Amino acid sequence: MRLHVPDLHHTIARKLVEIVGMVRDLDLKKPPSIAESVDWARALLLLGAQDIDATTFRETLSIIVKHRTDLDIVAERVGVKLGRPPGVAAPGRA
């Protein structure tokens, strides 16, 4: 990751790789590719993200996950691990 997005802080890069690994472990129609992971890293850099918390994850999830059904699965399983903010439902849930 640092090769493709050298300005990304190392702690964010490490967490991004960890999260992408969790996402790839799920049974998805299309797991995130390396290119999508790099796109996510670049987006986080442009947004000035200091961390990948539940809110940042939710707001940028569609960069690495493309199918609607996959979005729901990832938001529920990985979003919970990141600690969704109180009172915020998973995307697509009311």
Biopython code that builds the backbone (N, CA, C, O; Angstrom):
import numpy as np
from Bio.PDB.StructureBuilder import StructureBuilder

atoms = [
    (1, "MET", "N", (0.824, -1.185, 0.000)),
    (1, "MET", "CA", (0.000, 0.000, 0.000)),
    (1, "MET", "C", (0.871, 1.252, 0.000)),
    (1, "MET", "O", (0.598, 2.220, -0.709)),
    (2, "ARG", "N", (1.905, 1.209, 0.797)),
    (2, "ARG", "CA", (2.791, 2.382, 0.896)),
    (2, "ARG", "C", (3.483, 2.675, -0.432)),
    (2, "ARG", "O", (3.860, 3.818, -0.689)),
    (3, "LEU", "N", (3.653, 1.672, -1.269)),
    (3, "LEU", "CA", (4.264, 1.876, -2.583)),
    (3, "LEU", "C", (3.347, 2.705, -3.481)),
    (3, "LEU", "O", (3.812, 3.577, -4.215)),
    (4, "HIS", "N", (2.048, 2.430, -3.420)),
    (4, "HIS", "CA", (1.084, 3.110, -4.286)),
    (4, "HIS", "C", (0.594, 4.443, -3.724)),
    (4, "HIS", "O", (0.241, 5.348, -4.479)),
    (5, "VAL", "N", (0.573, 4.558, -2.403)),
    (5, "VAL", "CA", (0.100, 5.782, -1.742)),
    (5, "VAL", "C", (1.092, 6.120, -0.621)),
    (5, "VAL", "O", (0.795, 5.943, 0.560)),
    (6, "PRO", "N", (2.267, 6.608, -1.010)),
    (6, "PRO", "CA", (3.333, 6.807, -0.022)),
    (6, "PRO", "C", (3.023, 7.851, 1.047)),
    (6, "PRO", "O", (3.609, 7.804, 2.129)),
    (7, "ASP", "N", (2.126, 8.785, 0.778)),
    (7, "ASP", "CA", (1.822, 9.828, 1.759)),
    (7, "ASP", "C", (0.807, 9.393, 2.813)),
    (7, "ASP", "O", (0.557, 10.123, 3.772)),
    (8, "LEU", "N", (0.225, 8.215, 2.640)),
    (8, "LEU", "CA", (-0.747, 7.722, 3.610)),
    (8, "LEU", "C", (-0.015, 7.326, 4.896)),
    (8, "LEU", "O", (0.962, 6.578, 4.859)),
    (9, "HIS", "N", (-0.494, 7.829, 6.016)),
    (9, "HIS", "CA", (0.141, 7.530, 7.300)),
    (9, "HIS", "C", (0.180, 6.018, 7.524)),
    (9, "HIS", "O", (-0.768, 5.307, 7.192)),
    (10, "HIS", "N", (1.269, 5.545, 8.081)),
    (10, "HIS", "CA", (1.471, 4.090, 8.214)),
    (10, "HIS", "C", (0.404, 3.404, 9.076)),
    (10, "HIS", "O", (0.060, 2.251, 8.817)),
    (11, "THR", "N", (-0.120, 4.087, 10.086)),
    (11, "THR", "CA", (-1.147, 3.440, 10.912)),
    (11, "THR", "C", (-2.458, 3.278, 10.144)),
    (11, "THR", "O", (-3.160, 2.281, 10.308)),
    (12, "ILE", "N", (-2.784, 4.260, 9.308)),
    (12, "ILE", "CA", (-3.987, 4.141, 8.478)),
    (12, "ILE", "C", (-3.781, 3.064, 7.423)),
    (12, "ILE", "O", (-4.683, 2.269, 7.158)),
    (13, "ALA", "N", (-2.603, 3.035, 6.823)),
    (13, "ALA", "CA", (-2.306, 2.012, 5.815)),
    (13, "ALA", "C", (-2.422, 0.614, 6.420)),
    (13, "ALA", "O", (-2.978, -0.290, 5.796)),
    (14, "ARG", "N", (-1.905, 0.438, 7.617)),
    (14, "ARG", "CA", (-1.969, -0.858, 8.289)),
    (14, "ARG", "C", (-3.416, -1.250, 8.582)),
    (14, "ARG", "O", (-3.811, -2.397, 8.370)),
    (15, "LYS", "N", (-4.201, -0.289, 9.071)),
    (15, "LYS", "CA", (-5.598, -0.572, 9.384)),
    (15, "LYS", "C", (-6.390, -0.857, 8.109)),
    (15, "LYS", "O", (-7.256, -1.731, 8.106)),
    (16, "LEU", "N", (-6.106, -0.137, 7.037)),
    (16, "LEU", "CA", (-6.767, -0.367, 5.762)),
    (16, "LEU", "C", (-6.524, -1.793, 5.284)),
    (16, "LEU", "O", (-7.460, -2.479, 4.872)),
    (17, "VAL", "N", (-5.292, -2.236, 5.336)),
    (17, "VAL", "CA", (-4.958, -3.595, 4.910)),
    (17, "VAL", "C", (-5.669, -4.622, 5.791)),
    (17, "VAL", "O", (-6.149, -5.641, 5.295)),
    (18, "GLU", "N", (-5.735, -4.358, 7.078)),
    (18, "GLU", "CA", (-6.429, -5.261, 8.006)),
    (18, "GLU", "C", (-7.926, -5.335, 7.676)),
    (18, "GLU", "O", (-8.506, -6.420, 7.650)),
    (19, "ILE", "N", (-8.539, -4.185, 7.425)),
    (19, "ILE", "CA", (-9.967, -4.150, 7.111)),
    (19, "ILE", "C", (-10.247, -4.822, 5.773)),
    (19, "ILE", "O", (-11.204, -5.588, 5.655)),
    (20, "VAL", "N", (-9.432, -4.549, 4.772)),
    (20, "VAL", "CA", (-9.624, -5.191, 3.466)),
    (20, "VAL", "C", (-9.502, -6.708, 3.621)),
    (20, "VAL", "O", (-10.241, -7.456, 2.982)),
    (21, "GLY", "N", (-8.593, -7.157, 4.450)),
    (21, "GLY", "CA", (-8.465, -8.595, 4.721)),
    (21, "GLY", "C", (-9.740, -9.164, 5.330)),
    (21, "GLY", "O", (-10.181, -10.248, 4.949)),
    (22, "MET", "N", (-10.339, -8.431, 6.282)),
    (22, "MET", "CA", (-11.604, -8.875, 6.883)),
    (22, "MET", "C", (-12.704, -8.942, 5.824)),
    (22, "MET", "O", (-13.501, -9.880, 5.801)),
    (23, "VAL", "N", (-12.734, -7.946, 4.959)),
    (23, "VAL", "CA", (-13.756, -7.900, 3.910)),
    (23, "VAL", "C", (-13.558, -9.057, 2.934)),
    (23, "VAL", "O", (-14.526, -9.697, 2.523)),
    (24, "ARG", "N", (-12.327, -9.321, 2.570)),
    (24, "ARG", "CA", (-12.039, -10.419, 1.628)),
    (24, "ARG", "C", (-12.376, -11.787, 2.216)),
    (24, "ARG", "O", (-12.642, -12.733, 1.475)),
    (25, "ASP", "N", (-12.367, -11.895, 3.532)),
    (25, "ASP", "CA", (-12.705, -13.165, 4.188)),
    (25, "ASP", "C", (-14.206, -13.466, 4.143)),
    (25, "ASP", "O", (-14.619, -14.596, 4.406)),
    (26, "LEU", "N", (-15.014, -12.469, 3.813)),
    (26, "LEU", "CA", (-16.462, -12.663, 3.735)),
    (26, "LEU", "C", (-16.825, -13.289, 2.394)),
    (26, "LEU", "O", (-16.075, -13.189, 1.423)),
    (27, "ASP", "N", (-17.971, -13.926, 2.357)),
    (27, "ASP", "CA", (-18.457, -14.556, 1.129)),
    (27, "ASP", "C", (-19.198, -13.510, 0.295)),
    (27, "ASP", "O", (-20.416, -13.367, 0.402)),
    (28, "LEU", "N", (-18.446, -12.780, -0.541)),
    (28, "LEU", "CA", (-19.003, -11.687, -1.329)),
    (28, "LEU", "C", (-19.063, -12.034, -2.811)),
    (28, "LEU", "O", (-18.329, -12.900, -3.288)),
    (29, "LYS", "N", (-19.945, -11.348, -3.532)),
    (29, "LYS", "CA", (-20.000, -11.513, -4.983)),
    (29, "LYS", "C", (-18.694, -11.037, -5.614)),
    (29, "LYS", "O", (-18.174, -11.666, -6.536)),
    (30, "LYS", "N", (-18.166, -9.914, -5.107)),
    (30, "LYS", "CA", (-16.919, -9.379, -5.629)),
    (30, "LYS", "C", (-16.102, -8.776, -4.484)),
    (30, "LYS", "O", (-16.335, -7.641, -4.066)),
    (31, "PRO", "N", (-15.152, -9.548, -3.994)),
    (31, "PRO", "CA", (-14.271, -9.002, -2.947)),
    (31, "PRO", "C", (-13.438, -7.838, -3.505)),
    (31, "PRO", "O", (-13.210, -7.772, -4.713)),
    (32, "PRO", "N", (-12.987, -6.928, -2.649)),
    (32, "PRO", "CA", (-12.197, -5.795, -3.136)),
    (32, "PRO", "C", (-10.862, -6.245, -3.730)),
    (32, "PRO", "O", (-10.172, -7.106, -3.184)),
    (33, "SER", "N", (-10.527, -5.642, -4.852)),
    (33, "SER", "CA", (-9.262, -5.929, -5.516)),
    (33, "SER", "C", (-8.172, -5.019, -4.945)),
    (33, "SER", "O", (-8.438, -4.145, -4.121)),
    (34, "ILE", "N", (-6.967, -5.244, -5.396)),
    (34, "ILE", "CA", (-5.859, -4.371, -4.994)),
    (34, "ILE", "C", (-6.118, -2.955, -5.484)),
    (34, "ILE", "O", (-5.884, -1.990, -4.756)),
    (35, "ALA", "N", (-6.602, -2.828, -6.716)),
    (35, "ALA", "CA", (-6.879, -1.499, -7.276)),
    (35, "ALA", "C", (-7.919, -0.749, -6.441)),
    (35, "ALA", "O", (-7.773, 0.449, -6.200)),
    (36, "GLU", "N", (-8.956, -1.443, -6.004)),
    (36, "GLU", "CA", (-9.971, -0.802, -5.165)),
    (36, "GLU", "C", (-9.403, -0.425, -3.804)),
    (36, "GLU", "O", (-9.778, 0.598, -3.231)),
    (37, "SER", "N", (-8.511, -1.241, -3.295)),
    (37, "SER", "CA", (-7.861, -0.928, -2.020)),
    (37, "SER", "C", (-6.999, 0.323, -2.150)),
    (37, "SER", "O", (-6.989, 1.172, -1.258)),
    (38, "VAL", "N", (-6.280, 0.433, -3.258)),
    (38, "VAL", "CA", (-5.453, 1.621, -3.518)),
    (38, "VAL", "C", (-6.350, 2.846, -3.688)),
    (38, "VAL", "O", (-6.036, 3.919, -3.174)),
    (39, "ASP", "N", (-7.464, 2.691, -4.406)),
    (39, "ASP", "CA", (-8.414, 3.801, -4.559)),
    (39, "ASP", "C", (-8.925, 4.269, -3.200)),
    (39, "ASP", "O", (-9.054, 5.468, -2.953)),
    (40, "TRP", "N", (-9.213, 3.308, -2.321)),
    (40, "TRP", "CA", (-9.689, 3.653, -0.980)),
    (40, "TRP", "C", (-8.613, 4.419, -0.214)),
    (40, "TRP", "O", (-8.908, 5.413, 0.450)),
    (41, "ALA", "N", (-7.379, 3.962, -0.306)),
    (41, "ALA", "CA", (-6.274, 4.644, 0.375)),
    (41, "ALA", "C", (-6.144, 6.080, -0.131)),
    (41, "ALA", "O", (-5.967, 7.007, 0.660)),
    (42, "ARG", "N", (-6.229, 6.260, -1.431)),
    (42, "ARG", "CA", (-6.133, 7.612, -2.007)),
    (42, "ARG", "C", (-7.283, 8.492, -1.549)),
    (42, "ARG", "O", (-7.087, 9.672, -1.258)),
    (43, "ALA", "N", (-8.488, 7.922, -1.483)),
    (43, "ALA", "CA", (-9.650, 8.683, -1.017)),
    (43, "ALA", "C", (-9.466, 9.098, 0.442)),
    (43, "ALA", "O", (-9.754, 10.239, 0.805)),
    (44, "LEU", "N", (-8.993, 8.184, 1.268)),
    (44, "LEU", "CA", (-8.761, 8.508, 2.683)),
    (44, "LEU", "C", (-7.734, 9.625, 2.821)),
    (44, "LEU", "O", (-7.879, 10.510, 3.664)),
    (45, "LEU", "N", (-6.710, 9.579, 2.000)),
    (45, "LEU", "CA", (-5.683, 10.620, 2.012)),
    (45, "LEU", "C", (-6.290, 11.965, 1.609)),
    (45, "LEU", "O", (-6.059, 12.976, 2.271)),
    (46, "LEU", "N", (-7.062, 11.974, 0.529)),
    (46, "LEU", "CA", (-7.693, 13.208, 0.064)),
    (46, "LEU", "C", (-8.688, 13.771, 1.072)),
    (46, "LEU", "O", (-8.840, 14.986, 1.191)),
    (47, "LEU", "N", (-9.359, 12.888, 1.793)),
    (47, "LEU", "CA", (-10.314, 13.320, 2.818)),
    (47, "LEU", "C", (-9.625, 13.812, 4.092)),
    (47, "LEU", "O", (-10.256, 14.414, 4.960)),
    (48, "GLY", "N", (-8.333, 13.546, 4.187)),
    (48, "GLY", "CA", (-7.595, 13.939, 5.383)),
    (48, "GLY", "C", (-7.934, 13.077, 6.585)),
    (48, "GLY", "O", (-7.830, 13.526, 7.726)),
    (49, "ALA", "N", (-8.341, 11.831, 6.331)),
    (49, "ALA", "CA", (-8.718, 10.919, 7.414)),
    (49, "ALA", "C", (-7.543, 10.693, 8.357)),
    (49, "ALA", "O", (-6.412, 10.459, 7.931)),
    (50, "GLN", "N", (-7.842, 10.768, 9.639)),
    (50, "GLN", "CA", (-6.832, 10.518, 10.663)),
    (50, "GLN", "C", (-6.888, 9.078, 11.165)),
    (50, "GLN", "O", (-5.952, 8.587, 11.797)),
    (51, "ASP", "N", (-8.005, 8.412, 10.871)),
    (51, "ASP", "CA", (-8.225, 7.044, 11.311)),
    (51, "ASP", "C", (-9.332, 6.468, 10.435)),
    (51, "ASP", "O", (-10.042, 7.206, 9.752)),
    (52, "ILE", "N", (-9.472, 5.150, 10.462)),
    (52, "ILE", "CA", (-10.611, 4.517, 9.805)),
    (52, "ILE", "C", (-11.530, 4.046, 10.928)),
    (52, "ILE", "O", (-11.468, 2.903, 11.380)),
    (53, "ASP", "N", (-12.376, 4.966, 11.356)),
    (53, "ASP", "CA", (-13.349, 4.629, 12.388)),
    (53, "ASP", "C", (-14.642, 4.193, 11.704)),
    (53, "ASP", "O", (-14.706, 4.126, 10.477)),
    (54, "ALA", "N", (-15.656, 3.901, 12.488)),
    (54, "ALA", "CA", (-16.913, 3.398, 11.935)),
    (54, "ALA", "C", (-17.544, 4.395, 10.964)),
    (54, "ALA", "O", (-18.091, 3.996, 9.936)),
    (55, "THR", "N", (-17.472, 5.674, 11.282)),
    (55, "THR", "CA", (-18.076, 6.692, 10.422)),
    (55, "THR", "C", (-17.333, 6.797, 9.096)),
    (55, "THR", "O", (-17.957, 6.795, 8.035)),
    (56, "THR", "N", (-16.025, 6.887, 9.146)),
    (56, "THR", "CA", (-15.225, 6.965, 7.919)),
    (56, "THR", "C", (-15.431, 5.717, 7.078)),
    (56, "THR", "O", (-15.560, 5.799, 5.857)),
    (57, "PHE", "N", (-15.462, 4.568, 7.726)),
    (57, "PHE", "CA", (-15.680, 3.313, 7.020)),
    (57, "PHE", "C", (-17.019, 3.336, 6.295)),
    (57, "PHE", "O", (-17.091, 3.014, 5.109)),
    (58, "ARG", "N", (-18.073, 3.712, 7.000)),
    (58, "ARG", "CA", (-19.416, 3.743, 6.422)),
    (58, "ARG", "C", (-19.480, 4.713, 5.240)),
    (58, "ARG", "O", (-20.094, 4.408, 4.217)),
    (59, "GLU", "N", (-18.850, 5.869, 5.380)),
    (59, "GLU", "CA", (-18.920, 6.899, 4.337)),
    (59, "GLU", "C", (-18.094, 6.567, 3.102)),
    (59, "GLU", "O", (-18.344, 7.118, 2.031)),
    (60, "THR", "N", (-17.115, 5.678, 3.231)),
    (60, "THR", "CA", (-16.237, 5.357, 2.094)),
    (60, "THR", "C", (-16.343, 3.904, 1.647)),
    (60, "THR", "O", (-15.610, 3.473, 0.757)),
    (61, "LEU", "N", (-17.235, 3.162, 2.247)),
    (61, "LEU", "CA", (-17.368, 1.729, 1.983)),
    (61, "LEU", "C", (-17.590, 1.402, 0.509)),
    (61, "LEU", "O", (-17.083, 0.393, 0.018)),
    (62, "SER", "N", (-18.337, 2.237, -0.198)),
    (62, "SER", "CA", (-18.658, 1.940, -1.599)),
    (62, "SER", "C", (-17.438, 2.015, -2.514)),
    (62, "SER", "O", (-17.525, 1.628, -3.680)),
    (63, "ILE", "N", (-16.328, 2.494, -2.023)),
    (63, "ILE", "CA", (-15.100, 2.512, -2.833)),
    (63, "ILE", "C", (-14.540, 1.100, -2.960)),
    (63, "ILE", "O", (-13.994, 0.747, -4.006)),
    (64, "ILE", "N", (-14.665, 0.291, -1.919)),
    (64, "ILE", "CA", (-14.109, -1.060, -1.976)),
    (64, "ILE", "C", (-15.144, -2.143, -2.204)),
    (64, "ILE", "O", (-14.794, -3.261, -2.582)),
    (65, "VAL", "N", (-16.419, -1.831, -1.982)),
    (65, "VAL", "CA", (-17.482, -2.835, -2.147)),
    (65, "VAL", "C", (-18.471, -2.317, -3.184)),
    (65, "VAL", "O", (-19.023, -1.228, -3.031)),
    (66, "LYS", "N", (-18.693, -3.092, -4.232)),
    (66, "LYS", "CA", (-19.470, -2.603, -5.366)),
    (66, "LYS", "C", (-20.908, -3.101, -5.434)),
    (66, "LYS", "O", (-21.768, -2.374, -5.931)),
    (67, "HIS", "N", (-21.204, -4.285, -4.966)),
    (67, "HIS", "CA", (-22.553, -4.841, -5.055)),
    (67, "HIS", "C", (-23.376, -4.466, -3.832)),
    (67, "HIS", "O", (-22.867, -4.465, -2.711)),
    (68, "ARG", "N", (-24.656, -4.145, -4.049)),
    (68, "ARG", "CA", (-25.545, -3.716, -2.964)),
    (68, "ARG", "C", (-25.646, -4.773, -1.866)),
    (68, "ARG", "O", (-25.588, -4.449, -0.680)),
    (69, "THR", "N", (-25.797, -6.026, -2.260)),
    (69, "THR", "CA", (-25.906, -7.081, -1.239)),
    (69, "THR", "C", (-24.601, -7.215, -0.463)),
    (69, "THR", "O", (-24.615, -7.480, 0.739)),
    (70, "ASP", "N", (-23.475, -7.032, -1.145)),
    (70, "ASP", "CA", (-22.177, -7.071, -0.469)),
    (70, "ASP", "C", (-22.046, -5.904, 0.515)),
    (70, "ASP", "O", (-21.494, -6.065, 1.603)),
    (71, "LEU", "N", (-22.555, -4.730, 0.131)),
    (71, "LEU", "CA", (-22.492, -3.567, 1.018)),
    (71, "LEU", "C", (-23.172, -3.861, 2.354)),
    (71, "LEU", "O", (-22.647, -3.533, 3.419)),
    (72, "ASP", "N", (-24.338, -4.477, 2.280)),
    (72, "ASP", "CA", (-25.074, -4.797, 3.500)),
    (72, "ASP", "C", (-24.299, -5.778, 4.381)),
    (72, "ASP", "O", (-24.219, -5.603, 5.597)),
    (73, "ILE", "N", (-23.735, -6.804, 3.760)),
    (73, "ILE", "CA", (-22.972, -7.815, 4.500)),
    (73, "ILE", "C", (-21.761, -7.181, 5.176)),
    (73, "ILE", "O", (-21.522, -7.393, 6.365)),
    (74, "VAL", "N", (-21.003, -6.402, 4.410)),
    (74, "VAL", "CA", (-19.779, -5.794, 4.939)),
    (74, "VAL", "C", (-20.111, -4.762, 6.018)),
    (74, "VAL", "O", (-19.453, -4.712, 7.057)),
    (75, "ALA", "N", (-21.125, -3.947, 5.770)),
    (75, "ALA", "CA", (-21.499, -2.933, 6.760)),
    (75, "ALA", "C", (-21.880, -3.588, 8.081)),
    (75, "ALA", "O", (-21.528, -3.097, 9.153)),
    (76, "GLU", "N", (-22.592, -4.685, 7.995)),
    (76, "GLU", "CA", (-23.022, -5.364, 9.213)),
    (76, "GLU", "C", (-21.860, -6.063, 9.919)),
    (76, "GLU", "O", (-21.665, -5.876, 11.120)),
    (77, "ARG", "N", (-21.104, -6.848, 9.202)),
    (77, "ARG", "CA", (-20.072, -7.674, 9.842)),
    (77, "ARG", "C", (-18.800, -6.912, 10.186)),
    (77, "ARG", "O", (-18.240, -7.104, 11.265)),
    (78, "VAL", "N", (-18.342, -6.064, 9.298)),
    (78, "VAL", "CA", (-17.102, -5.321, 9.564)),
    (78, "VAL", "C", (-17.422, -4.029, 10.306)),
    (78, "VAL", "O", (-16.675, -3.623, 11.196)),
    (79, "GLY", "N", (-18.524, -3.384, 9.944)),
    (79, "GLY", "CA", (-18.926, -2.151, 10.627)),
    (79, "GLY", "C", (-19.099, -2.347, 12.116)),
    (79, "GLY", "O", (-18.728, -1.483, 12.910)),
    (80, "VAL", "N", (-19.660, -3.479, 12.497)),
    (80, "VAL", "CA", (-19.842, -3.786, 13.921)),
    (80, "VAL", "C", (-18.488, -3.903, 14.614)),
    (80, "VAL", "O", (-18.322, -3.431, 15.739)),
    (81, "LYS", "N", (-17.534, -4.521, 13.956)),
    (81, "LYS", "CA", (-16.198, -4.678, 14.553)),
    (81, "LYS", "C", (-15.512, -3.327, 14.752)),
    (81, "LYS", "O", (-14.715, -3.163, 15.675)),
    (82, "LEU", "N", (-15.826, -2.360, 13.883)),
    (82, "LEU", "CA", (-15.220, -1.035, 14.004)),
    (82, "LEU", "C", (-15.968, -0.161, 15.008)),
    (82, "LEU", "O", (-15.501, 0.918, 15.373)),
    (83, "GLY", "N", (-17.133, -0.636, 15.450)),
    (83, "GLY", "CA", (-17.895, 0.119, 16.445)),
    (83, "GLY", "C", (-18.729, 1.207, 15.826)),
    (83, "GLY", "O", (-18.334, 2.373, 15.826)),
    (84, "ARG", "N", (-19.876, 0.844, 15.301)),
    (84, "ARG", "CA", (-20.792, 1.809, 14.705)),
    (84, "ARG", "C", (-21.204, 2.817, 15.771)),
    (84, "ARG", "O", (-21.487, 2.433, 16.906)),
    (85, "PRO", "N", (-21.240, 4.108, 15.418)),
    (85, "PRO", "CA", (-21.645, 5.115, 16.400)),
    (85, "PRO", "C", (-23.056, 4.846, 16.926)),
    (85, "PRO", "O", (-23.892, 4.324, 16.188)),
    (86, "PRO", "N", (-23.335, 5.190, 18.177)),
    (86, "PRO", "CA", (-24.655, 4.954, 18.760)),
    (86, "PRO", "C", (-25.745, 5.614, 17.928)),
    (86, "PRO", "O", (-25.593, 6.745, 17.464)),
    (87, "GLY", "N", (-26.847, 4.889, 17.745)),
    (87, "GLY", "CA", (-27.987, 5.435, 17.022)),
    (87, "GLY", "C", (-27.872, 5.422, 15.521)),
    (87, "GLY", "O", (-28.775, 5.900, 14.834)),
    (88, "VAL", "N", (-26.782, 4.886, 14.984)),
    (88, "VAL", "CA", (-26.598, 4.837, 13.541)),
    (88, "VAL", "C", (-26.827, 3.416, 13.076)),
    (88, "VAL", "O", (-26.126, 2.488, 13.480)),
    (89, "ALA", "N", (-27.821, 3.265, 12.221)),
    (89, "ALA", "CA", (-28.135, 1.938, 11.677)),
    (89, "ALA", "C", (-27.165, 1.603, 10.556)),
    (89, "ALA", "O", (-26.541, 2.489, 9.973)),
    (90, "ALA", "N", (-27.047, 0.331, 10.266)),
    (90, "ALA", "CA", (-26.219, -0.105, 9.136)),
    (90, "ALA", "C", (-26.814, 0.474, 7.866)),
    (90, "ALA", "O", (-28.031, 0.643, 7.787)),
    (91, "PRO", "N", (-25.981, 0.787, 6.856)),
    (91, "PRO", "CA", (-26.493, 1.317, 5.594)),
    (91, "PRO", "C", (-27.550, 0.373, 5.018)),
    (91, "PRO", "O", (-27.400, -0.849, 5.034)),
    (92, "GLY", "N", (-28.625, 0.986, 4.509)),
    (92, "GLY", "CA", (-29.685, 0.182, 3.919)),
    (92, "GLY", "C", (-30.678, -0.343, 4.941)),
    (92, "GLY", "O", (-31.633, -1.030, 4.579)),
    (93, "ARG", "N", (-30.468, -0.033, 6.195)),
    (93, "ARG", "CA", (-31.360, -0.496, 7.269)),
    (93, "ARG", "C", (-32.046, 0.722, 7.887)),
    (93, "ARG", "O", (-31.438, 1.784, 8.021)),
    (94, "ALA", "N", (-33.277, 0.563, 8.248)),
    (94, "ALA", "CA", (-33.992, 1.684, 8.872)),
    (94, "ALA", "C", (-34.436, 1.326, 10.272)),
    (94, "ALA", "O", (-35.053, 2.146, 10.952)),
]
sb = StructureBuilder()
sb.init_structure("model")
sb.init_model(0)
sb.init_chain("A")
sb.init_seg("    ")
for serial, (resi, resn, name, xyz) in enumerate(atoms, 1):
    if name == "N":
        sb.init_residue(resn, " ", resi, " ")
    sb.init_atom(name, np.array(xyz, "f"), 0.0, 1.0, " ", f" {name:<3s}", serial, name[0])
structure = sb.get_structure()
